[in-house]
Amino acid sequence: MQTDHNAAPLNPLPAVIWLLALPIIAMEVVLNLAAVGIIGGATGIGWRQDAVQRFAFSPDFMRQMIETNYYPPEQLLRLVSYPIVHLNFTHGLFVVVFLLALGKMVAEIFKPWAVLVVFFGATLAGALAYTALPMIHSPLIGGYPPVYGLIGAFTFLLWTNLAGTGASQYRAFSLIGMLMGIQLLFGVLFGGGWDWVAELAGFFTGFLLSFVVSPGGWARVKQKIRER
């Protein structure tokens, strides 16, 4: 068995995934260097809080904009800017790991523009879900909603493949079921917030958008079902 000594040590990631991941990585590098005083001087320790205030999505403010019919562009930008900043290094690290892993699997099948539609569609859906529930007042921050959108797209790919093999299509939802179960457990043990609302909205948005943006779209789904 021959070995390709010129092969890359790591499987290369599609460019669109780097495009989505690098701003998050760069933000974490800057904020963590500032937190330990390497950059920013004495004020660097407060840079993360400043970034959260600048990029986080506020459902209360969105409801106010709807009531007054006044939509400042810099505030509308928060609908899609909140995934770039995280509450701490661990928060950002897990988002990047999931984004690279799931993004690679989805982007190897989907066109780059389709990956962007799923990512930002899920981001927007997460913010709108927060706005739709009046009991939610806490800000939305971090990249889990769009990551869950990619989980939705990956679930769609599993779902269509299982439809063609005759296996139970419910198996495709095992990943989201496991993740939601873990999150529910952590919420019970450590007092979780409403993040799961945005994440679940991101998942279903990614899954449903895949019917339109995946290669072949709905025609591919019907073909898989006919092959059963």
C-alpha beads as a LAMMPS data file, in Angstrom:
LAMMPS data file: protein, C-alpha beads

228 atoms
227 bonds

1 atom types
1 bond types

-500.0 500.0 xlo xhi
-500.0 500.0 ylo yhi
-500.0 500.0 zlo zhi

Masses

1 110.0

Atoms # bond

1 1 1 0.000 0.000 0.000
2 1 1 1.586 3.261 -1.129
3 1 1 1.656 6.389 1.012
4 1 1 1.345 9.849 -0.491
5 1 1 4.164 11.771 1.229
6 1 1 2.963 15.008 -0.379
7 1 1 -0.500 14.801 1.180
8 1 1 -1.469 17.434 3.720
9 1 1 -1.255 16.245 7.356
10 1 1 -4.798 17.501 7.930
11 1 1 -7.754 17.293 5.605
12 1 1 -8.101 20.746 4.051
13 1 1 -11.144 22.759 5.040
14 1 1 -13.340 24.390 2.389
15 1 1 -12.586 28.091 2.014
16 1 1 -16.122 29.108 3.017
17 1 1 -15.645 27.471 6.439
18 1 1 -12.422 29.397 7.004
19 1 1 -14.289 32.535 5.958
20 1 1 -16.807 31.910 8.756
21 1 1 -14.360 30.666 11.378
22 1 1 -11.466 33.117 11.050
23 1 1 -13.343 36.209 12.359
24 1 1 -14.336 34.232 15.479
25 1 1 -10.780 32.929 15.926
26 1 1 -9.288 36.391 15.412
27 1 1 -11.701 37.933 17.912
28 1 1 -10.810 35.314 20.541
29 1 1 -7.068 35.817 19.985
30 1 1 -7.372 39.581 20.420
31 1 1 -9.660 39.403 23.465
32 1 1 -7.548 36.785 25.233
33 1 1 -4.309 38.694 24.594
34 1 1 -6.011 41.795 25.974
35 1 1 -7.278 39.900 29.022
36 1 1 -3.728 38.948 30.068
37 1 1 -2.374 42.448 29.397
38 1 1 -0.281 41.687 26.306
39 1 1 -2.239 44.246 24.276
40 1 1 -4.558 47.060 25.291
41 1 1 -2.803 47.970 28.495
42 1 1 -4.899 48.465 31.608
43 1 1 -8.099 48.783 29.584
44 1 1 -7.598 45.477 27.758
45 1 1 -9.249 43.473 30.499
46 1 1 -12.554 45.130 29.653
47 1 1 -12.402 44.566 25.908
48 1 1 -14.512 41.398 25.989
49 1 1 -17.319 43.145 27.841
50 1 1 -17.118 46.036 25.395
51 1 1 -17.299 43.601 22.466
52 1 1 -20.303 41.830 23.987
53 1 1 -22.098 45.160 24.401
54 1 1 -21.269 46.111 20.809
55 1 1 -22.215 42.845 19.058
56 1 1 -24.745 41.057 21.293
57 1 1 -28.361 40.827 20.181
58 1 1 -30.923 42.324 22.573
59 1 1 -34.483 40.979 22.145
60 1 1 -35.866 43.867 24.215
61 1 1 -34.274 46.427 21.919
62 1 1 -35.576 44.570 18.863
63 1 1 -39.104 44.611 20.265
64 1 1 -38.739 48.335 20.873
65 1 1 -37.645 48.878 17.265
66 1 1 -40.699 46.966 16.042
67 1 1 -43.023 48.983 18.288
68 1 1 -41.590 52.331 17.159
69 1 1 -41.048 51.215 13.540
70 1 1 -37.537 52.641 13.752
71 1 1 -34.661 50.404 12.639
72 1 1 -31.154 51.896 13.042
73 1 1 -28.759 49.983 10.737
74 1 1 -26.157 49.559 13.475
75 1 1 -28.770 47.827 15.634
76 1 1 -30.110 45.670 12.805
77 1 1 -26.555 44.458 12.276
78 1 1 -26.785 42.746 15.676
79 1 1 -29.203 40.231 14.126
80 1 1 -26.214 38.582 12.446
81 1 1 -23.196 39.935 14.366
82 1 1 -23.743 38.211 17.702
83 1 1 -21.979 34.921 16.709
84 1 1 -18.604 36.634 16.402
85 1 1 -18.150 37.252 20.154
86 1 1 -18.303 34.759 23.028
87 1 1 -18.589 34.978 26.773
88 1 1 -15.206 33.352 27.415
89 1 1 -12.443 31.384 25.699
90 1 1 -14.058 27.979 26.318
91 1 1 -17.345 29.179 24.827
92 1 1 -15.574 30.351 21.692
93 1 1 -13.358 27.260 21.467
94 1 1 -16.281 24.816 21.407
95 1 1 -18.085 26.890 18.779
96 1 1 -15.008 26.917 16.538
97 1 1 -14.481 23.157 16.939
98 1 1 -18.096 22.411 16.011
99 1 1 -18.010 24.927 13.166
100 1 1 -14.884 23.411 11.615
101 1 1 -16.036 19.803 12.010
102 1 1 -19.661 20.137 10.939
103 1 1 -18.927 22.880 8.442
104 1 1 -16.443 20.648 6.640
105 1 1 -18.956 17.818 6.284
106 1 1 -21.698 20.128 5.020
107 1 1 -19.454 22.230 2.764
108 1 1 -18.141 19.117 1.005
109 1 1 -21.679 18.587 -0.330
110 1 1 -23.222 22.068 -0.388
111 1 1 -22.098 24.944 -2.596
112 1 1 -20.311 27.778 -0.735
113 1 1 -23.284 30.115 -1.156
114 1 1 -25.579 27.426 0.267
115 1 1 -23.374 27.090 3.370
116 1 1 -23.576 30.866 3.858
117 1 1 -27.371 30.787 3.492
118 1 1 -27.649 28.069 6.135
119 1 1 -25.207 29.791 8.508
120 1 1 -26.721 33.266 8.350
121 1 1 -30.288 31.970 8.012
122 1 1 -29.856 30.072 11.284
123 1 1 -28.203 33.119 12.867
124 1 1 -31.168 35.286 11.944
125 1 1 -33.674 32.630 13.037
126 1 1 -32.043 32.405 16.460
127 1 1 -32.385 36.144 17.012
128 1 1 -35.987 36.220 15.787
129 1 1 -36.899 33.278 18.043
130 1 1 -35.510 35.222 20.997
131 1 1 -37.595 38.222 19.970
132 1 1 -40.780 36.195 19.511
133 1 1 -40.882 34.967 23.110
134 1 1 -41.703 37.923 25.380
135 1 1 -40.357 36.233 28.510
136 1 1 -36.798 36.337 27.113
137 1 1 -34.862 39.458 28.073
138 1 1 -31.264 38.230 28.231
139 1 1 -28.953 39.071 25.315
140 1 1 -28.024 36.472 22.705
141 1 1 -24.295 36.015 22.198
142 1 1 -22.066 33.370 20.608
143 1 1 -22.045 31.131 17.558
144 1 1 -24.114 28.164 18.681
145 1 1 -27.318 29.074 16.736
146 1 1 -25.551 29.027 13.323
147 1 1 -23.598 25.920 14.366
148 1 1 -26.922 24.260 15.097
149 1 1 -27.994 25.390 11.631
150 1 1 -25.092 23.372 10.233
151 1 1 -26.215 20.458 12.402
152 1 1 -29.617 20.835 10.748
153 1 1 -28.022 20.724 7.293
154 1 1 -25.962 17.671 8.272
155 1 1 -29.118 16.017 9.615
156 1 1 -30.789 16.683 6.274
157 1 1 -27.958 14.898 4.464
158 1 1 -28.285 11.893 6.791
159 1 1 -32.066 11.960 6.406
160 1 1 -31.955 11.843 2.616
161 1 1 -29.333 9.079 2.625
162 1 1 -31.369 6.972 5.030
163 1 1 -34.448 7.510 2.849
164 1 1 -32.601 5.917 -0.056
165 1 1 -31.381 2.900 1.913
166 1 1 -34.716 2.067 3.491
167 1 1 -33.380 2.569 7.035
168 1 1 -35.342 4.480 9.648
169 1 1 -35.034 8.190 8.896
170 1 1 -35.505 9.030 12.571
171 1 1 -31.908 7.945 13.121
172 1 1 -30.818 11.143 11.374
173 1 1 -32.097 13.146 14.349
174 1 1 -30.035 11.254 16.927
175 1 1 -27.304 13.933 16.984
176 1 1 -29.648 16.822 17.722
177 1 1 -31.496 14.677 20.254
178 1 1 -28.263 13.884 22.079
179 1 1 -27.100 17.507 22.074
180 1 1 -30.434 18.797 23.336
181 1 1 -30.472 16.117 26.019
182 1 1 -26.997 17.125 27.223
183 1 1 -27.991 20.778 27.215
184 1 1 -31.151 20.041 29.196
185 1 1 -29.088 18.133 31.766
186 1 1 -26.616 20.997 32.120
187 1 1 -29.516 23.437 32.398
188 1 1 -31.042 21.460 35.261
189 1 1 -27.708 21.033 37.064
190 1 1 -26.219 24.475 36.537
191 1 1 -29.164 26.729 35.773
192 1 1 -29.217 27.239 32.020
193 1 1 -30.822 30.153 30.233
194 1 1 -32.820 30.481 27.042
195 1 1 -29.997 29.747 24.598
196 1 1 -31.651 26.470 23.610
197 1 1 -34.506 28.448 22.013
198 1 1 -32.148 30.125 19.540
199 1 1 -30.218 26.906 18.976
200 1 1 -33.335 24.857 18.240
201 1 1 -34.555 27.596 15.880
202 1 1 -31.159 27.488 14.170
203 1 1 -31.352 23.713 13.797
204 1 1 -34.788 23.645 12.180
205 1 1 -33.878 26.588 9.945
206 1 1 -30.765 24.782 8.717
207 1 1 -32.737 21.585 8.147
208 1 1 -35.570 23.286 6.248
209 1 1 -33.309 25.548 4.188
210 1 1 -31.466 22.440 3.028
211 1 1 -34.547 21.376 1.092
212 1 1 -33.927 24.428 -1.106
213 1 1 -30.171 25.038 -1.105
214 1 1 -28.776 21.483 -1.121
215 1 1 -27.625 20.017 -4.467
216 1 1 -30.776 19.001 -6.294
217 1 1 -32.956 20.403 -3.532
218 1 1 -36.396 18.871 -3.174
219 1 1 -35.927 16.793 -6.332
220 1 1 -33.095 14.925 -4.584
221 1 1 -35.351 14.173 -1.635
222 1 1 -38.118 12.788 -3.847
223 1 1 -35.648 10.653 -5.773
224 1 1 -34.252 9.133 -2.576
225 1 1 -37.767 8.304 -1.386
226 1 1 -38.658 6.654 -4.725
227 1 1 -35.526 4.491 -4.476
228 1 1 -36.707 2.917 -1.243

Bonds

1 1 1 2
2 1 2 3
3 1 3 4
4 1 4 5
5 1 5 6
6 1 6 7
7 1 7 8
8 1 8 9
9 1 9 10
10 1 10 11
11 1 11 12
12 1 12 13
13 1 13 14
14 1 14 15
15 1 15 16
16 1 16 17
17 1 17 18
18 1 18 19
19 1 19 20
20 1 20 21
21 1 21 22
22 1 22 23
23 1 23 24
24 1 24 25
25 1 25 26
26 1 26 27
27 1 27 28
28 1 28 29
29 1 29 30
30 1 30 31
31 1 31 32
32 1 32 33
33 1 33 34
34 1 34 35
35 1 35 36
36 1 36 37
37 1 37 38
38 1 38 39
39 1 39 40
40 1 40 41
41 1 41 42
42 1 42 43
43 1 43 44
44 1 44 45
45 1 45 46
46 1 46 47
47 1 47 48
48 1 48 49
49 1 49 50
50 1 50 51
51 1 51 52
52 1 52 53
53 1 53 54
54 1 54 55
55 1 55 56
56 1 56 57
57 1 57 58
58 1 58 59
59 1 59 60
60 1 60 61
61 1 61 62
62 1 62 63
63 1 63 64
64 1 64 65
65 1 65 66
66 1 66 67
67 1 67 68
68 1 68 69
69 1 69 70
70 1 70 71
71 1 71 72
72 1 72 73
73 1 73 74
74 1 74 75
75 1 75 76
76 1 76 77
77 1 77 78
78 1 78 79
79 1 79 80
80 1 80 81
81 1 81 82
82 1 82 83
83 1 83 84
84 1 84 85
85 1 85 86
86 1 86 87
87 1 87 88
88 1 88 89
89 1 89 90
90 1 90 91
91 1 91 92
92 1 92 93
93 1 93 94
94 1 94 95
95 1 95 96
96 1 96 97
97 1 97 98
98 1 98 99
99 1 99 100
100 1 100 101
101 1 101 102
102 1 102 103
103 1 103 104
104 1 104 105
105 1 105 106
106 1 106 107
107 1 107 108
108 1 108 109
109 1 109 110
110 1 110 111
111 1 111 112
112 1 112 113
113 1 113 114
114 1 114 115
115 1 115 116
116 1 116 117
117 1 117 118
118 1 118 119
119 1 119 120
120 1 120 121
121 1 121 122
122 1 122 123
123 1 123 124
124 1 124 125
125 1 125 126
126 1 126 127
127 1 127 128
128 1 128 129
129 1 129 130
130 1 130 131
131 1 131 132
132 1 132 133
133 1 133 134
134 1 134 135
135 1 135 136
136 1 136 137
137 1 137 138
138 1 138 139
139 1 139 140
140 1 140 141
141 1 141 142
142 1 142 143
143 1 143 144
144 1 144 145
145 1 145 146
146 1 146 147
147 1 147 148
148 1 148 149
149 1 149 150
150 1 150 151
151 1 151 152
152 1 152 153
153 1 153 154
154 1 154 155
155 1 155 156
156 1 156 157
157 1 157 158
158 1 158 159
159 1 159 160
160 1 160 161
161 1 161 162
162 1 162 163
163 1 163 164
164 1 164 165
165 1 165 166
166 1 166 167
167 1 167 168
168 1 168 169
169 1 169 170
170 1 170 171
171 1 171 172
172 1 172 173
173 1 173 174
174 1 174 175
175 1 175 176
176 1 176 177
177 1 177 178
178 1 178 179
179 1 179 180
180 1 180 181
181 1 181 182
182 1 182 183
183 1 183 184
184 1 184 185
185 1 185 186
186 1 186 187
187 1 187 188
188 1 188 189
189 1 189 190
190 1 190 191
191 1 191 192
192 1 192 193
193 1 193 194
194 1 194 195
195 1 195 196
196 1 196 197
197 1 197 198
198 1 198 199
199 1 199 200
200 1 200 201
201 1 201 202
202 1 202 203
203 1 203 204
204 1 204 205
205 1 205 206
206 1 206 207
207 1 207 208
208 1 208 209
209 1 209 210
210 1 210 211
211 1 211 212
212 1 212 213
213 1 213 214
214 1 214 215
215 1 215 216
216 1 216 217
217 1 217 218
218 1 218 219
219 1 219 220
220 1 220 221
221 1 221 222
222 1 222 223
223 1 223 224
224 1 224 225
225 1 225 226
226 1 226 227
227 1 227 228
